[in-house]
Amino acid sequence: MTAPTPETTRTRVLRWEAGIRADSAMYSRITRGVADNEQILRLIEVAPPGQLEMNLLLAAVQYLLIAEPDQPLARWYPSLGGTEVDGDVASEFTTFVVANEEAITGLISTRRVQTNEVGRCTFLLPAYNLVSRLSRRPIALLEIGTSAGLTQNLDRYGYQYVSDSATVDLSPTSLVQLTSSTGMTVPEPARTIPDIVWRAGIDLYPVDISDDDQVRWLRALVWPDRVDRHQRLEAAIELARAHPPTIVAGDAVDDLAGMVAAAPPDAAVIIQHSYVLNQLARTDRERFMDLLDELGATRSVYRVGAESLARSPRTTLDLTVHGAARKSRVLADVHHHGAWIRWAAG
């Protein structure tokens, strides 16, 4: 394998910046500064294979700032009470990284991007309802790359779907409230809470929400200028502590069959993943799909995936029925944090 160079790393960093520019002006400015700093470009090369360097770098910095909110850089972090919007945040960020290089290198080389973004439940919910309608069965949910398992509590959250002509509210008294724009109309499958009778998740490195340090890392992964996301993460963690998710430390391929076998036999099994396949080698992806086909030959197995594998900011929500004749279709284009859905399925 060819060793990375600052130039190749810079290209990836700038490509990443182009994809997030519309979502975070603050991180966009910081990222452009990183792209111009060879020392930091070399630092982030220690990121594990398959992990996004900028996500890890930015999370590592916020992780340290959560413990030291009096640092000058924290003035730009609304998540920590910062109110600064002008000034050279990129320069201040560089100063902080250089001063804390050893600690940041340690975090980047050992941690994983495991953003447990519950906003994605806004597009998972209609997909689950569609599976329930197609199968005429309740749902057994198995999440691949479950992180802290927060999206397993999808049916315990509240939703507001806002279209050009109407608004649909579901479970408005829930501790966790999620909102999504749906364009011309609210999709029919987004008008009810799905019936989930069994749920579990698999992750190579599960996040334990009872561990304060692991929760601190989850917080660090959320962009600091999105205070609303920080607030709903805290609410989702509180709810999950009351309804602990089932999480198995394991491999998406090696441990999948045993988990599917544990699901109730009268339920439709949904294998769900979002922003996970990019972390698997192509051969492992193929093994994963082939195994699902084998499992689908003996029981109802559906896969709901939200991924962006091409060099494009587009994320598609796909539904695949696995079995001897694998059938897939695109359900929607979606915002990666669930802010909007453009439903295509009938």
C-alpha positions as a Markdown table, in Angstrom:
| # | Residue | x | y | z |
|---|---|---|---|---|
| 1 | Met | 0.0 | 0.0 | 0.0 |
| 2 | Thr | 1.3 | 3.4 | -0.9 |
| 3 | Ala | 2.1 | 5.6 | 2.0 |
| 4 | Pro | 0.0 | 8.8 | 2.3 |
| 5 | Thr | 1.5 | 12.1 | 1.5 |
| 6 | Pro | 0.5 | 15.6 | 2.6 |
| 7 | Glu | -0.8 | 16.2 | -0.9 |
| 8 | Thr | -3.0 | 13.2 | -1.1 |
| 9 | Thr | -4.3 | 13.9 | 2.4 |
| 10 | Arg | -4.9 | 17.5 | 1.5 |
| 11 | Thr | -7.0 | 16.3 | -1.5 |
| 12 | Arg | -9.2 | 14.2 | 0.8 |
| 13 | Val | -9.5 | 17.0 | 3.3 |
| 14 | Leu | -10.7 | 19.5 | 0.7 |
| 15 | Arg | -13.1 | 17.0 | -0.7 |
| 16 | Trp | -14.5 | 16.5 | 2.8 |
| 17 | Glu | -14.8 | 20.3 | 3.3 |
| 18 | Ala | -16.8 | 20.6 | 0.1 |
| 19 | Gly | -19.3 | 18.1 | 1.4 |
| 20 | Ile | -19.8 | 19.8 | 4.8 |
| 21 | Arg | -19.6 | 23.4 | 3.7 |
| 22 | Ala | -23.3 | 24.0 | 3.6 |
| 23 | Asp | -23.8 | 22.4 | 7.1 |
| 24 | Ser | -21.1 | 24.0 | 9.2 |
| 25 | Ala | -19.4 | 27.3 | 8.3 |
| 26 | Met | -17.2 | 26.9 | 11.4 |
| 27 | Tyr | -15.9 | 23.5 | 10.5 |
| 28 | Ser | -15.5 | 24.6 | 6.8 |
| 29 | Arg | -13.2 | 27.4 | 7.9 |
| 30 | Ile | -11.2 | 25.2 | 10.2 |
| 31 | Thr | -10.9 | 22.5 | 7.5 |
| 32 | Arg | -9.5 | 24.9 | 4.9 |
| 33 | Gly | -6.9 | 25.9 | 7.5 |
| 34 | Val | -6.0 | 22.3 | 8.1 |
| 35 | Ala | -5.5 | 21.8 | 4.3 |
| 36 | Asp | -2.9 | 24.5 | 4.4 |
| 37 | Asn | -0.9 | 23.1 | 7.3 |
| 38 | Glu | 1.5 | 20.3 | 6.4 |
| 39 | Gln | 2.2 | 19.5 | 10.1 |
| 40 | Ile | -1.5 | 18.7 | 10.8 |
| 41 | Leu | -1.9 | 16.9 | 7.5 |
| 42 | Arg | 0.9 | 14.5 | 8.6 |
| 43 | Leu | -0.6 | 14.2 | 12.1 |
| 44 | Ile | -4.0 | 12.9 | 10.8 |
| 45 | Glu | -2.3 | 10.2 | 8.7 |
| 46 | Val | -2.4 | 8.0 | 11.8 |
| 47 | Ala | -6.2 | 7.6 | 11.5 |
| 48 | Pro | -7.1 | 3.9 | 11.2 |
| 49 | Pro | -7.9 | 2.6 | 7.7 |
| 50 | Gly | -11.5 | 3.3 | 6.7 |
| 51 | Gln | -11.9 | 6.2 | 9.2 |
| 52 | Leu | -12.4 | 9.8 | 8.1 |
| 53 | Glu | -9.4 | 11.8 | 9.2 |
| 54 | Met | -11.2 | 15.1 | 9.6 |
| 55 | Asn | -14.0 | 13.7 | 11.7 |
| 56 | Leu | -11.5 | 12.2 | 14.1 |
| 57 | Leu | -9.3 | 15.3 | 14.3 |
| 58 | Leu | -12.3 | 17.6 | 15.0 |
| 59 | Ala | -13.7 | 15.2 | 17.5 |
| 60 | Ala | -10.4 | 14.8 | 19.3 |
| 61 | Val | -10.1 | 18.6 | 19.7 |
| 62 | Gln | -13.7 | 19.0 | 21.0 |
| 63 | Tyr | -13.1 | 16.0 | 23.3 |
| 64 | Leu | -10.2 | 17.8 | 24.9 |
| 65 | Leu | -12.1 | 21.1 | 25.0 |
| 66 | Ile | -15.0 | 19.5 | 26.9 |
| 67 | Ala | -12.6 | 18.8 | 29.7 |
| 68 | Glu | -10.9 | 22.3 | 29.4 |
| 69 | Pro | -13.6 | 24.8 | 28.3 |
| 70 | Asp | -11.5 | 27.7 | 29.4 |
| 71 | Gln | -9.1 | 27.2 | 26.5 |
| 72 | Pro | -9.1 | 30.2 | 24.0 |
| 73 | Leu | -10.4 | 28.0 | 21.2 |
| 74 | Ala | -13.6 | 27.2 | 23.1 |
| 75 | Arg | -14.8 | 30.7 | 22.5 |
| 76 | Trp | -15.9 | 29.5 | 19.0 |
| 77 | Tyr | -17.6 | 26.4 | 20.3 |
| 78 | Pro | -21.4 | 27.1 | 21.0 |
| 79 | Ser | -21.6 | 23.5 | 22.4 |
| 80 | Leu | -19.4 | 24.8 | 25.2 |
| 81 | Gly | -21.0 | 28.2 | 25.6 |
| 82 | Gly | -18.8 | 30.0 | 23.1 |
| 83 | Thr | -20.2 | 33.0 | 21.3 |
| 84 | Glu | -17.4 | 34.1 | 19.0 |
| 85 | Val | -18.2 | 34.1 | 15.3 |
| 86 | Asp | -15.6 | 36.4 | 13.9 |
| 87 | Gly | -11.9 | 36.2 | 14.1 |
| 88 | Asp | -9.5 | 33.6 | 12.8 |
| 89 | Val | -10.8 | 30.3 | 14.2 |
| 90 | Ala | -8.6 | 28.3 | 11.9 |
| 91 | Ser | -5.5 | 29.9 | 13.3 |
| 92 | Glu | -6.6 | 29.3 | 16.9 |
| 93 | Phe | -7.5 | 25.7 | 16.0 |
| 94 | Thr | -4.0 | 25.2 | 14.6 |
| 95 | Thr | -2.4 | 26.6 | 17.7 |
| 96 | Phe | -4.4 | 24.3 | 19.9 |
| 97 | Val | -3.6 | 21.2 | 17.8 |
| 98 | Val | 0.1 | 21.9 | 17.8 |
| 99 | Ala | 0.1 | 22.5 | 21.5 |
| 100 | Asn | -1.8 | 19.2 | 22.1 |
| 101 | Glu | -0.3 | 17.1 | 19.4 |
| 102 | Glu | 0.5 | 14.1 | 21.5 |
| 103 | Ala | -2.9 | 13.8 | 23.0 |
| 104 | Ile | -4.6 | 14.4 | 19.7 |
| 105 | Thr | -2.5 | 11.8 | 17.9 |
| 106 | Gly | -3.4 | 9.3 | 20.6 |
| 107 | Leu | -7.1 | 9.9 | 20.2 |
| 108 | Ile | -7.0 | 9.8 | 16.3 |
| 109 | Ser | -5.1 | 6.6 | 16.3 |
| 110 | Thr | -7.3 | 4.7 | 18.7 |
| 111 | Arg | -10.8 | 6.1 | 18.5 |
| 112 | Arg | -13.5 | 5.5 | 15.8 |
| 113 | Val | -16.1 | 7.7 | 14.1 |
| 114 | Gln | -19.2 | 6.4 | 15.8 |
| 115 | Thr | -21.6 | 9.3 | 15.6 |
| 116 | Asn | -24.8 | 8.0 | 16.9 |
| 117 | Glu | -27.0 | 10.5 | 15.1 |
| 118 | Val | -30.6 | 9.9 | 16.2 |
| 119 | Gly | -31.8 | 12.4 | 13.5 |
| 120 | Arg | -31.4 | 9.6 | 11.0 |
| 121 | Cys | -34.4 | 7.9 | 12.6 |
| 122 | Thr | -36.6 | 10.4 | 10.6 |
| 123 | Phe | -35.8 | 8.5 | 7.4 |
| 124 | Leu | -35.5 | 5.0 | 9.0 |
| 125 | Leu | -39.0 | 5.2 | 10.4 |
| 126 | Pro | -40.9 | 5.2 | 7.0 |
| 127 | Ala | -38.6 | 2.5 | 5.7 |
| 128 | Tyr | -39.4 | 0.3 | 8.7 |
| 129 | Asn | -43.1 | 0.9 | 8.2 |
| 130 | Leu | -42.8 | 0.0 | 4.6 |
| 131 | Val | -41.2 | -3.3 | 5.5 |
| 132 | Ser | -44.0 | -4.0 | 8.0 |
| 133 | Arg | -46.6 | -3.3 | 5.3 |
| 134 | Leu | -44.8 | -5.5 | 2.7 |
| 135 | Ser | -44.2 | -8.4 | 5.1 |
| 136 | Arg | -47.5 | -8.0 | 7.1 |
| 137 | Arg | -45.4 | -8.8 | 10.1 |
| 138 | Pro | -44.0 | -6.9 | 13.1 |
| 139 | Ile | -40.3 | -5.9 | 13.0 |
| 140 | Ala | -37.2 | -7.5 | 14.5 |
| 141 | Leu | -34.5 | -4.9 | 14.2 |
| 142 | Leu | -30.8 | -5.7 | 13.9 |
| 143 | Glu | -28.5 | -2.7 | 13.5 |
| 144 | Ile | -25.0 | -3.1 | 12.1 |
| 145 | Gly | -22.5 | -0.6 | 13.4 |
| 146 | Thr | -24.9 | 0.3 | 16.3 |
| 147 | Ser | -22.4 | 2.4 | 18.2 |
| 148 | Ala | -24.3 | 3.3 | 21.5 |
| 149 | Gly | -27.5 | 1.8 | 20.1 |
| 150 | Leu | -29.5 | 5.0 | 20.3 |
| 151 | Thr | -31.3 | 4.5 | 17.0 |
| 152 | Gln | -32.7 | 1.2 | 18.3 |
| 153 | Asn | -35.1 | 3.3 | 20.4 |
| 154 | Leu | -36.6 | 4.8 | 17.2 |
| 155 | Asp | -40.2 | 3.9 | 18.2 |
| 156 | Arg | -39.8 | 5.8 | 21.5 |
| 157 | Tyr | -39.0 | 9.1 | 19.8 |
| 158 | Gly | -41.3 | 11.9 | 18.7 |
| 159 | Tyr | -41.4 | 13.1 | 15.1 |
| 160 | Gln | -42.6 | 16.1 | 13.2 |
| 161 | Tyr | -42.7 | 15.7 | 9.4 |
| 162 | Val | -43.2 | 19.0 | 7.6 |
| 163 | Ser | -44.3 | 19.1 | 4.0 |
| 164 | Asp | -45.3 | 22.0 | 1.7 |
| 165 | Ser | -49.0 | 21.3 | 2.5 |
| 166 | Ala | -49.2 | 19.6 | 5.9 |
| 167 | Thr | -47.4 | 18.7 | 9.2 |
| 168 | Val | -47.6 | 15.2 | 10.8 |
| 169 | Asp | -46.8 | 14.9 | 14.5 |
| 170 | Leu | -46.0 | 11.5 | 16.1 |
| 171 | Ser | -45.5 | 11.0 | 19.8 |
| 172 | Pro | -45.2 | 14.7 | 20.6 |
| 173 | Thr | -44.6 | 14.1 | 24.4 |
| 174 | Ser | -41.5 | 12.0 | 23.9 |
| 175 | Leu | -38.3 | 13.3 | 25.5 |
| 176 | Val | -36.6 | 13.1 | 22.1 |
| 177 | Gln | -38.2 | 15.2 | 19.3 |
| 178 | Leu | -37.0 | 15.0 | 15.7 |
| 179 | Thr | -38.0 | 17.1 | 12.7 |
| 180 | Ser | -37.6 | 16.5 | 9.0 |
| 181 | Ser | -38.7 | 18.4 | 5.9 |
| 182 | Thr | -40.4 | 16.1 | 3.3 |
| 183 | Gly | -40.9 | 18.4 | 0.3 |
| 184 | Met | -44.3 | 18.3 | -1.4 |
| 185 | Thr | -46.0 | 15.8 | 0.9 |
| 186 | Val | -45.4 | 13.6 | 3.9 |
| 187 | Pro | -44.8 | 10.0 | 2.8 |
| 188 | Glu | -47.6 | 7.6 | 3.8 |
| 189 | Pro | -45.2 | 5.3 | 5.7 |
| 190 | Ala | -44.1 | 8.3 | 7.8 |
| 191 | Arg | -47.5 | 8.7 | 9.4 |
| 192 | Thr | -47.3 | 6.0 | 12.1 |
| 193 | Ile | -44.8 | 4.5 | 14.7 |
| 194 | Pro | -43.5 | 1.1 | 13.6 |
| 195 | Asp | -44.2 | -2.0 | 15.6 |
| 196 | Ile | -40.8 | -3.2 | 16.8 |
| 197 | Val | -41.0 | -6.4 | 18.8 |
| 198 | Trp | -37.3 | -7.2 | 19.1 |
| 199 | Arg | -34.1 | -5.2 | 18.7 |
| 200 | Ala | -30.4 | -5.6 | 19.0 |
| 201 | Gly | -27.2 | -4.2 | 17.5 |
| 202 | Ile | -23.7 | -5.4 | 16.5 |
| 203 | Asp | -20.6 | -3.2 | 16.7 |
| 204 | Leu | -16.9 | -4.0 | 16.7 |
| 205 | Tyr | -16.3 | -1.3 | 19.3 |
| 206 | Pro | -19.6 | -0.7 | 21.2 |
| 207 | Val | -20.2 | 2.5 | 23.0 |
| 208 | Asp | -21.3 | 2.1 | 26.6 |
| 209 | Ile | -23.6 | 5.0 | 27.6 |
| 210 | Ser | -23.0 | 4.2 | 31.3 |
| 211 | Asp | -19.4 | 5.2 | 30.8 |
| 212 | Asp | -18.9 | 9.0 | 31.1 |
| 213 | Asp | -15.7 | 9.0 | 29.0 |
| 214 | Gln | -17.4 | 7.1 | 26.1 |
| 215 | Val | -20.3 | 9.5 | 26.3 |
| 216 | Arg | -17.8 | 12.4 | 26.2 |
| 217 | Trp | -16.5 | 11.0 | 22.9 |
| 218 | Leu | -20.0 | 10.7 | 21.5 |
| 219 | Arg | -20.5 | 14.4 | 22.4 |
| 220 | Ala | -17.2 | 15.3 | 20.8 |
| 221 | Leu | -18.3 | 13.8 | 17.5 |
| 222 | Val | -21.3 | 16.2 | 17.2 |
| 223 | Trp | -20.4 | 19.4 | 15.5 |
| 224 | Pro | -20.1 | 22.3 | 18.0 |
| 225 | Asp | -22.2 | 24.8 | 16.1 |
| 226 | Arg | -25.2 | 22.4 | 16.1 |
| 227 | Val | -26.4 | 23.0 | 19.7 |
| 228 | Asp | -29.7 | 21.3 | 18.8 |
| 229 | Arg | -27.9 | 18.1 | 17.9 |
| 230 | His | -26.1 | 18.2 | 21.2 |
| 231 | Gln | -29.4 | 18.7 | 23.1 |
| 232 | Arg | -31.1 | 15.8 | 21.3 |
| 233 | Leu | -28.1 | 13.5 | 21.9 |
| 234 | Glu | -28.3 | 14.2 | 25.6 |
| 235 | Ala | -32.0 | 13.5 | 25.6 |
| 236 | Ala | -31.5 | 10.3 | 23.6 |
| 237 | Ile | -28.8 | 9.1 | 26.1 |
| 238 | Glu | -31.2 | 9.8 | 29.0 |
| 239 | Leu | -33.9 | 7.8 | 27.3 |
| 240 | Ala | -31.5 | 5.0 | 26.5 |
| 241 | Arg | -30.4 | 4.7 | 30.1 |
| 242 | Ala | -34.1 | 4.1 | 30.9 |
| 243 | His | -34.5 | 1.7 | 28.0 |
| 244 | Pro | -31.0 | 0.2 | 27.5 |
| 245 | Pro | -30.3 | -1.1 | 24.0 |
| 246 | Thr | -29.0 | -4.6 | 23.4 |
| 247 | Ile | -25.5 | -4.4 | 21.9 |
| 248 | Val | -23.2 | -7.3 | 21.0 |
| 249 | Ala | -19.5 | -6.7 | 20.4 |
| 250 | Gly | -18.9 | -8.5 | 17.2 |
| 251 | Asp | -18.3 | -8.6 | 13.5 |
| 252 | Ala | -21.0 | -7.7 | 10.9 |
| 253 | Val | -20.3 | -10.9 | 9.0 |
| 254 | Asp | -19.0 | -13.4 | 11.4 |
| 255 | Asp | -21.7 | -12.9 | 14.1 |
| 256 | Leu | -24.7 | -12.0 | 11.9 |
| 257 | Ala | -26.2 | -15.4 | 11.4 |
| 258 | Gly | -26.4 | -16.1 | 15.2 |
| 259 | Met | -28.1 | -12.7 | 15.8 |
| 260 | Val | -30.7 | -13.3 | 13.1 |
| 261 | Ala | -31.4 | -16.7 | 14.5 |
| 262 | Ala | -32.2 | -15.1 | 17.9 |
| 263 | Ala | -34.9 | -12.9 | 16.4 |
| 264 | Pro | -38.6 | -14.0 | 16.8 |
| 265 | Pro | -39.5 | -16.4 | 14.0 |
| 266 | Asp | -42.8 | -14.6 | 13.3 |
| 267 | Ala | -41.1 | -11.2 | 12.7 |
| 268 | Ala | -39.7 | -9.7 | 9.6 |
| 269 | Val | -35.9 | -9.1 | 10.2 |
| 270 | Ile | -34.6 | -5.7 | 9.2 |
| 271 | Ile | -30.8 | -5.4 | 8.9 |
| 272 | Gln | -30.1 | -1.7 | 9.2 |
| 273 | His | -26.9 | 0.2 | 8.6 |
| 274 | Ser | -26.0 | 3.8 | 7.9 |
| 275 | Tyr | -22.5 | 5.1 | 7.0 |
| 276 | Val | -21.1 | 1.7 | 7.8 |
| 277 | Leu | -20.3 | 0.0 | 4.4 |
| 278 | Asn | -17.5 | 2.6 | 3.7 |
| 279 | Gln | -15.6 | 1.0 | 6.6 |
| 280 | Leu | -15.7 | -2.5 | 5.1 |
| 281 | Ala | -13.4 | -3.7 | 2.4 |
| 282 | Arg | -15.1 | -4.6 | -0.9 |
| 283 | Thr | -14.6 | -8.3 | -0.3 |
| 284 | Asp | -16.2 | -8.0 | 3.2 |
| 285 | Arg | -19.2 | -6.1 | 1.7 |
| 286 | Glu | -19.7 | -8.9 | -0.8 |
| 287 | Arg | -19.5 | -11.5 | 2.0 |
| 288 | Phe | -22.1 | -9.5 | 4.0 |
| 289 | Met | -24.5 | -9.4 | 1.1 |
| 290 | Asp | -24.1 | -13.1 | 0.2 |
| 291 | Leu | -24.7 | -14.1 | 3.8 |
| 292 | Leu | -27.9 | -12.0 | 3.9 |
| 293 | Asp | -29.1 | -13.8 | 0.7 |
| 294 | Glu | -28.4 | -17.2 | 2.4 |
| 295 | Leu | -30.3 | -16.1 | 5.5 |
| 296 | Gly | -33.1 | -14.7 | 3.4 |
| 297 | Ala | -33.7 | -18.1 | 1.8 |
| 298 | Thr | -35.1 | -19.4 | 5.0 |
| 299 | Arg | -36.9 | -16.4 | 6.5 |
| 300 | Ser | -38.0 | -12.8 | 5.7 |
| 301 | Val | -34.8 | -10.7 | 5.7 |
| 302 | Tyr | -34.9 | -7.0 | 4.6 |
| 303 | Arg | -31.9 | -4.6 | 4.5 |
| 304 | Val | -32.4 | -0.9 | 5.0 |
| 305 | Gly | -29.2 | 1.0 | 4.2 |
| 306 | Ala | -28.3 | 4.7 | 4.1 |
| 307 | Glu | -24.9 | 5.1 | 2.6 |
| 308 | Ser | -22.9 | 7.4 | 0.4 |
| 309 | Leu | -20.2 | 5.2 | -1.2 |
| 310 | Ala | -19.6 | 7.2 | -4.3 |
| 311 | Arg | -17.5 | 10.4 | -4.3 |
| 312 | Ser | -20.7 | 12.4 | -3.9 |
| 313 | Pro | -22.5 | 14.1 | -1.0 |
| 314 | Arg | -25.7 | 12.3 | -2.0 |
| 315 | Thr | -27.0 | 9.7 | 0.5 |
| 316 | Thr | -29.6 | 7.3 | -0.7 |
| 317 | Leu | -31.9 | 5.2 | 1.5 |
| 318 | Asp | -32.2 | 1.8 | 0.0 |
| 319 | Leu | -34.4 | -1.2 | 0.7 |
| 320 | Thr | -33.3 | -4.7 | -0.3 |
| 321 | Val | -35.2 | -8.0 | 0.0 |
| 322 | His | -32.6 | -10.7 | 0.4 |
| 323 | Gly | -33.0 | -14.3 | -0.8 |
| 324 | Ala | -32.3 | -16.4 | -3.9 |
| 325 | Ala | -33.4 | -13.4 | -6.0 |
| 326 | Arg | -32.1 | -10.3 | -4.4 |
| 327 | Lys | -34.3 | -7.2 | -5.1 |
| 328 | Ser | -33.3 | -3.7 | -4.3 |
| 329 | Arg | -34.8 | -0.2 | -4.8 |
| 330 | Val | -34.1 | 3.3 | -3.8 |
| 331 | Leu | -36.6 | 4.7 | -1.3 |
| 332 | Ala | -35.4 | 8.2 | -1.0 |
| 333 | Asp | -32.6 | 10.8 | -1.1 |
| 334 | Val | -31.9 | 11.9 | 2.4 |
| 335 | His | -29.9 | 14.4 | 4.4 |
| 336 | His | -27.2 | 12.6 | 6.3 |
| 337 | His | -28.5 | 13.8 | 9.6 |
| 338 | Gly | -32.2 | 13.4 | 8.7 |
| 339 | Ala | -33.0 | 17.1 | 8.2 |
| 340 | Trp | -34.9 | 16.4 | 5.0 |
| 341 | Ile | -36.2 | 13.4 | 3.0 |
| 342 | Arg | -37.2 | 13.3 | -0.7 |
| 343 | Trp | -39.2 | 10.1 | -0.8 |
| 344 | Ala | -39.3 | 8.2 | -4.1 |
| 345 | Ala | -41.0 | 5.0 | -3.2 |
| 346 | Gly | -44.7 | 4.4 | -3.9 |
